[in-house]
């Protein structure tokens, strides 16, 4: 089931990528991060403060020490969003997703260092096929004027990917220490608080009122889809048999979903070449899942 949850999280993250691209149209990064974080936190209000749902999290259930344990996750995720949103605004979704190909490698390294996780030979083959597919997609981006090692948006996405990989490994540690729902709910409010700390100086420098951005329904969808993706992902990572390195790759199915939608919504270029690489990616995923 943890593999199925990993794939489900990937699908939801694909929708998240599309909404992010839409939300960043004609908008700055900080307002989008703040408002989407707000809507993401609001999703947890019924769970924290009402008994209307079958699940409930005590709003005062964590100690100061436990909140401190959560803080590195919130800081890393907020920083990752700022870097990634800036990158997504400049790059096609397919190329931005391709840069994230290094994510499984970073997570694989972290999973080995923290938990001594090892992949089977077949899983490692699937991992390599998957990573190579993403890399070829980034090479295709050169036809669109994107030179990987000279592109600031690419470097920003790479930095965001490293931070995301660190968070993925840290999540595996957190679920050992704290209930998964408490991690997600309280971390969502921490991220909102951190984004407010950035939003207030932004608005003061801007010297204007209002929301600080051009409104789009994609903004709340960014926050909501992230919460749903994280909820599904934590169901996977809570399984003691789950491998964070494998889950990291499964989450990258987000590229498939985002690519299919962006082909219609954002008129992506070089579709035949990108489609071929997506098919190779699917083969790599299949080997990765079945090669246990």
Buried (B, 14 or more C-beta within 10 A) or exposed (E): EBBEBBBBBBBBBBBBBBBBBBBBEEBBBBBBBBBBBBBBBBBBEEBBEEEEEEEBBEBEBBEEEBBEBBEEBBBBBBBBBBBBBBBBBBBBBBBBBBBBBBBBBBBBEBBBEEBEBEBEEBBBBBBBBBBBBBBBBBBBBEEEEBEBEEBEBBBBBBBBBBBBBBBBBBBBBBBEEBBBBBBBBBBBBBBBEBBEEBBEEBBEEEEEEEEBBEEBEBBBBBBBBBBBBBBBBBBBBBBEEBBBBBBBBBBBBBBBBBBBBBBEEBEBBBEEBBBBBBEBBBEBBEBBBEBE
